[in-house]
Amino acid sequence: MLTFAITKEVCTLRKNESMKLKRSTTIPLILLIYLIGMSIYAWPGRNQGLSYIQYGATILVTLACIVFLWILFKKRDKMRDKNKKR
């Protein structure tokens, strides 16, 4: 059986299966892409009312929230898998 794993739990590719991302990875990934887009759009050089400190702090807090959400989703998936095995 052919198995290709980017990470252990993110996705696997088998002979007759397409690449599948779990929900716990997809939602934070979408939020991360949105954060990148909004950070490019709100660059302080383009907007005169925003300082670089506010810009950086906003990005760091949002990134911390995304990472925290990803960790919670992973824990929920592990608990769900553990309960399925019972």
Sequence and secondary structure as in RCSB ss.txt:
>XXXX:A:sequence
MLTFAITKEVCTLRKNESMKLKRSTTIPLILLIYLIGMSIYAWPGRNQGLSYIQYGATILVTLACIVFLWILFKK
RDKMRDKNKKR
>XXXX:A:secstr
   EESSTTT EE TT      HHHHHHHHHHHHHHHHHHHT TTT TT  HHHHHHHHHHHHHHHHHHHHHHHH
HHHHHHHHHH 
